[in-house]
Amino acid sequence: MRPSHPKVIVQEVGLRDGLQSIAQVMATDDKRRWIDAAYAAGVRHLEAASFVPARLLPQMADASRVIAHALSYPDLVVTALVPNLKGAERALEAGVHRIVAPVSVSAAHSQANVRKSPQEMVDEFHRIRQLIDQSPPGAGRPRLIAGLSTVFGCTLQGRVPLADIVRVSRGVIDAGCDLLALGDTTGHATPGQVGEVLQAVRAVAGERLAIAHFHDTRGLGLANTLVALEQGIREFDATLGGIGGCPHAPGASGNVATEDLVFMLDSLGYHSGIDVVRLLAARQLLEQALPGVTLFGALARAGLPHGYASPHHHDNDGKRHQGQGVAA
């Protein structure tokens, strides 16, 4: 039986995963405003940037400045993605709370993304673990997340065998990950497959399997989320406006829209602490900062249902907001 108002973490990853596949570079000040808007809406977990060479990904050239702004909010958990040991060193210097290192299960995607085999990335992951363990404990060592990508399929390789998923999961567990995230990088996942994979990985990862990252390429992002909830996952990545994709996964479209995910979680009685009304309003910031970039999301298109009351929204007078069903 589900407990009353179980807590679910929704991590906004738009500033990293959402922007990395968009050619148009968002100005640093606009990124800061995005962080401000997300925080005001109740977001308390944010993947702010990735530490990659600026020549490869100009969108992330201001990673340190963006993370510094995110860290100005004392109760905001700030995560950075790092592809290698050098990136991890920069993330440690920046003072992030969590570091996620991507490990592709698909050999083809791994070579295209980081020019390493999955096993070589597991070895690199272990070196990142050692780096964190050697850092001064007083500074607050970040938690290390193994972000398994192309778990459910790959546009380059096609099917990803379950045995490979389990093997790589066991590898990062042995290498010392604090948390394990399973990513549907290319939007291949189906609800039945999600259940099968989560059960198989849970058998080797236990409670460290905690995060799911779904894309909505084939319209199954929320359905896959429901299955993951049933399997005990309580943290999900999403992007405002459903923007994003993977530069090295041709055809992969955007992530699950944060506002659609929060709306569904609200309807199920889960507590994310995020105000969907303010999320919808924040889409205007993206429209202004990224003119011409397509935003996605069913909720923005259809509007909130008439009489909808967000459990997390309060006006200045303390009264809960009543949705009027107008599109944002």
Disulfide bonds with the S-S distance in Angstrom:
none
